[in-house]
Amino acid sequence: MTDTPAATTPRTGRQRPLSPHLQVYRLPLPAISSITHRITGIGLTVGTLVLAWWLIAAASGPDAFATVQGFLGSVIGQLLLLGWTWALWYHTLNGIRHLVWDTGKGLELGAAYRGGYISYGGSVALTILTWIAAYAL
């Protein structure tokens, strides 16, 4: 490849545009939202395994439960819980957005962007509210 904005095709000898480089190309919000939805689904699977570990430890006795509580109470554990809380809210809100799309509504470009912003902003707000409520109790 050359550094020129176009390349010559071997068969016809005509100029054709090059694909944008990854450093130039910017993913649209609906694409980022889709990728985030998939990543949060994987994160929720890991969080479910941790929840199972916590429940098994609670049934196994005080020593096992103290071990899990010690991990979840650590800085790393708290950050993971915060991430899982956000992933749960984001995945829920974006799932609702997909349900709306299944009815044929909200498929226009402007509505798709609005829904993406609502999913991201709403998930952050609901995560903050969840943690405030958890610490208040």
Secondary structure as UniProt FT lines:
FT   STRAND          6..8
FT   TURN            10..12
FT   STRAND          15..17
FT   TURN            22..24
FT   HELIX           29..60
FT   HELIX           62..73
FT   HELIX           75..102
FT   TURN            103..104
FT   HELIX           109..136
//
